[in-house]
Amino acid sequence: MKERLWFLIKFYLWLILVFSMGRLVFLIYNQQDYHTLSDFFQVVVHGWRLDVSTIGYLAILPWLFLFVSLALKKFNFRKFISPYFWLISILIGIILVVDTALYEFWGFKLDATVFNYIDSPKNAAASVPFGFIIVRVCCIVSVIALLGYTLVGLSPKELKKTACPIRDIATMILIGGLMFIGIRGGVDRSTANVGMAYFSNEQILNHAAINPCFSLFYSMGKQQDFGKMYHELSSEECEQIFSNLYEKPSSSDSTTIVLKNNRPNILLIEWEGFGGLISGLSGEKKDITPNFNSLIKEGIYFENYYSNSFRTDRGTLSTISGYPACPNLSIMKMPNISQTLPSFAEKLAEKGYETGFLYGGDINFTNMKSYLYNAGYSKLFAQEDFPKKQQDNAWGVNDEWTFGWLKDYLLSLPQDKPWHMGFLTLSSHEPWDVPFAKFEDPIDNSFAYTDHCLGDFIVQIKQSQLWENLLIIILPDHCCHIPGGDFANSREFFHCPMLWIGGAVKKPFHFSKHMNQSDVASTLLAQLGIPTDDFRFSRDVFSSSYQKPFAFSCFNDGFMLTDSLGTILYDHASQKFMKGNSQEQLIRGKAILQSIYDDLDNRNKQIAN
């Protein structure tokens, strides 16, 4: 049994060493600036979880052979496993070398984009010198030979039946369980994803940390032909309708300025699940969030604001990048596409703002970490930055701790440079377990808890020097989920509150026009005098050109559109209305949906080229 265990240990250690050396070669080959040994160490440390996950997949077949050998008198392990070891050596060798060689041309990690060229290798190689190809092929052959001979050499030639099969079977099952945890990426809520490797503002270091084998096979599962999805209108008709709906302001248009100056400090608070069904917008519950309700009269309250989606990953991206959510995919989980999107955080950083983002949970969840770095947030703070005793929620750190940390952090920032901070709360999420007791209903109680934390935070910030030049934007990350409630396919489900408060706000008022979560980016940047031309799906709702207000939201394989004509909900799978029957609104909704997927298709093609 020791021989079997020792082989698995050597298998893991050898491949971890190979992937680590691959990172070193990747950095040296693609070095844009000088990188220290400390940088390399950070790259290896932050990449090891993806290495373990990748190796776990590769170890499944050897583990099965080892398991079977426990019941056999003699088993020629090396004979049966050698072809497999040569196969994975070929795959790893090709992937490591191709990833390193192509990065200087592509600027992103090897992924499923490479398969766009398989049908035309001649054209793909047309602009590459012949000598370049020969050298890389020699490198591939060398890596394959080194890997193959080493893996075969590490494997035991012959295994014999063990003396205590029951104990050894139990041991092998335990090892299988540990391998599964490694494949999954740990025991946290987030499963293995490329975002786990992100740790730096320097993109090449993040990319070096990503295991290229993991990146390739992970992206293969995300590949879709966006150009064929929801494509029901002619391109000309779709473009005409879309341009009319998302018309950008011209030089003759003006924007109502609602802020006292164009360089305020900006705090974005994304309140987990704080939809209209909780805030009182639906007319049902009005006493759960007294602190938020009292703040409405102090700021700009957006009465007809609608979330774009029903999940945190989709809603956060809609807010920051001004990009609508999709019915059946998460753009945040596709880093190569999400990194091509604009973001207001990046625009602020370009204007000299310090940027940061706080989330009290696992920031690797749904690739959030990679997205936030790509979106221009230079500093990320998460569950791991808090003491263990404060990690008292199933999702991480409860809101009283994160609000307290946020207050101290903002007060510590230098006042001679503007800053933008994003903050995503987490306590108002199932299992609704919070250290607070105001309502018997656990859902109501969890939102009341976050409202209590928010109220305390605002009181303390008002008493500080920060308030005078501060804009706080409070909005939900997505609409509100009520277990067992029949709200998922209704206008009320997507109707949410948004509030702008702070000393930077000129005067309080209610804004009644329909708008979307994706409009926040352009509306905010326009207040600061920052161009928004690359925010194609985001509108400045304070502009004089904003004459066709509407809100568009997506659910699974369907959408909602609400405007002056009323509300429709349309199920694409059945091709039927779930609510309303306006053909005019239906065509508008289909044009918006088709435009989103056409845009994704164009971004995909640009990446490939």
Secondary structure as UniProt FT lines:
FT   HELIX           2..29
FT   HELIX           37..58
FT   HELIX           60..69
FT   TURN            70..71
FT   STRAND          74..75
FT   HELIX           77..106
FT   HELIX           112..117
FT   TURN            118..119
FT   HELIX           121..124
FT   TURN            125..127
FT   HELIX           130..154
FT   STRAND          159..160
FT   HELIX           165..184
FT   HELIX           194..197
FT   HELIX           203..209
FT   HELIX           212..220
FT   TURN            221..222
FT   HELIX           226..228
FT   TURN            229..230
FT   HELIX           235..245
FT   TURN            251..252
FT   STRAND          265..271
FT   TURN            272..273
FT   HELIX           276..279
FT   TURN            280..282
FT   HELIX           290..295
FT   HELIX           296..298
FT   STRAND          300..306
FT   HELIX           312..321
FT   HELIX           331..333
FT   HELIX           335..338
FT   TURN            339..340
FT   HELIX           344..350
FT   TURN            351..352
FT   STRAND          354..359
FT   TURN            363..364
FT   HELIX           365..367
FT   HELIX           368..374
FT   TURN            375..376
FT   STRAND          379..381
FT   HELIX           383..385
FT   HELIX           388..390
FT   TURN            394..395
FT   HELIX           399..412
FT   TURN            415..416
FT   STRAND          419..424
FT   TURN            430..431
FT   HELIX           442..462
FT   TURN            465..466
FT   HELIX           467..469
FT   STRAND          470..476
FT   TURN            483..484
FT   TURN            488..489
FT   HELIX           491..494
FT   STRAND          495..501
FT   TURN            503..504
FT   STRAND          509..511
FT   STRAND          515..516
FT   HELIX           517..519
FT   HELIX           520..527
FT   TURN            528..529
FT   TURN            533..534
FT   TURN            536..537
FT   TURN            541..542
FT   TURN            544..545
FT   STRAND          551..555
FT   TURN            556..557
FT   STRAND          558..563
FT   TURN            564..565
FT   STRAND          566..571
FT   TURN            572..575
FT   STRAND          576..579
FT   HELIX           583..608
//
